[in-house]
Amino acid sequence: MMLNLKTLLFSLLFCLGLGTVGLMAQTTAPAQLKGLDTWKTTPVFTIGESFNNYTPVGIPDGVGAVKRDATTVRLYVNHELGATAGYAYQLANGTSLNGARMSYFDVDINSRSVKGAGLAYDKIVDRAGAVVSSATQVNEGSSTTAGFDRFCSASFFKGGTYN
């Protein structure tokens, strides 16, 4: 489902650390952007803070948004950081990786509060079609922990957009 411009703008502001209403886990860090006219900016989080035991890392960069249900927008955010940076995260099969990753943030569209956040995936399939069970399938080297390297300015498009 396509989101309207207002929702998309809110999504982008959220991922830049901004919002229009106080959110759960609101940071005490100062806003990095000043609102113009009637727009207000309120910092939502600072990297290093946590949402219900999930701590986003790196630089929140690319963003996408989808309407999950009548009251929730799910934001997908990629985190730009090197393959060995950040804390290790685990896939469902126990494979542990450092590095770039994708998070989700579920936002209530009425209160604009964060209802949930976490790693956006629990399984990775390599270019040969095999489920990743070793970091070497991702980094093509000998490191057993280096994961993805720098998801930078990713974009989010509805499936089939370019068919």
N, C-alpha and C positions, 0 to 999 in steps of 0.2 A: 504494500500500500504506500502510495506517495504521501509525503508529509508536506504540510503547507509551509510557506516561507517563514512564518513566525516560529513554528516548531523547529525548523531546521536552524534558524538563527539562534534560538535558545540552545540547541544541541551544540553548535559551534562555540558559543560563549561558555557553555559548561565545560567543554573539553579544554578550553584555554584557562580554566580555573575561575570562571565567572558564572554568576547566576543572577536571578532577579529576586529571589526569596531565600532566606536562610535555609541551608540544607543540613541534613545529618552529617556529622563530622566536619562541620564548617571550620575552616582554618582561622587562626588568629593572625596570619600573615597579611600584610597590607595588599590591597588590590594593585595589580600591575597595569591596569587600564582604567581610564577615567570615562565615565558615561557622559554623553552629550545630550543636551536638551532634556527630555523626560526619561531617558535611559539611565539606569543605575547599574553599577557593577558591584558584585559582592563575591569575594573569593570563596570558592567551594572547597578546594583542598590544595594542599601543597605536597609535592612529591616527598614521600617519606612518612606521611600520615596514613592512617588505615581506615577502611570502611569494613566493619564487622570482620576483623582479622585478615582482610585482604589489603595488601600495601602495594599500590601502583609504583612503578620505578621508571627511571629514565626521563625522557622528555616526551610528554604526550603530544603527538604530532598529527597523524592522519585521523580522520573521524568519519563515521557513518552513523545513520540513525534509521531505525525501523519501528513502526508502531506494533507492539506486541499484542495489545488488547485495548479495550476501551479506555483504560486508565494508565497505561504504561508505555513509555518510549524506551527502547533499548538503544543505548549508545555503544558503538564499538570504537575503541581507541587503540591505535598502535603506539608502542613505546620505542622511541629511538634510543638505542644504546648498543654498545659493542657486544660481540659474541661471548666475551668472558665477564662482562659487567653485570651488576645486579645480583640479587640473591637467587639461589637455585629454586626452580619450581619443578613439580613432578607431573608427568602425564599419568593417565589412568593405569598404564601397564608398569608404572614404577620408574620409567626413564626420567632421569634428572637432567635438566638443562639450565644454563645461565643465558644471559643475553636478551635480545629483543623479544617482545611478546605482544599479544593483543589482550586487552581487557574489555569487559562489558560493564556498563553502569545502567541499572534499571531505574528510571526516573518516573515518579508519579506526575502525570500531566496537570493535576489539579493543585497539589501542594508544592510541586516541583522539588520534592524531597527524594533523596536517593533511597530506594527500597532494597537494593542489592548491588553487589559488585563482585567481580572475580575474574579469573582467567577465562578467556572466551572459548577455549578449546581444551580437550583432554586427550586428543589423539592427533598425531601428525603422520601423513603419508608422504614418503619420499618420491623423488621423480621416477623411480622404477616401479612405483605402485605398492611398495612394501611399507607396512606400519613401522614407524621409527622405534627402534628398541635400543639404539646407541646414538650418542651425540655425533659420532663420526659419520652417520648418514646425513646429518645436517651440515656439518662444517667441513666435510671432505678432507679432514686432516686426522691427526692422531689424538686430539683432545677428547677426553671422555666426558667433558662437561660443557665445552663451548657450544652454544646454541646458535640461533639466528643472529645475523649481524646487521644492525641498523635498518629497521623498517622505517623508511623515511618518506614522509608526506604521502602516505597511501591514500587511495580514493575508494569510495564505496558506491557501487552501481547495482541496480536491480538486475538479477539474472536475465540473460537474453537481450540486454540492451543493445549489444553490438552484433547480433545475429543477422 
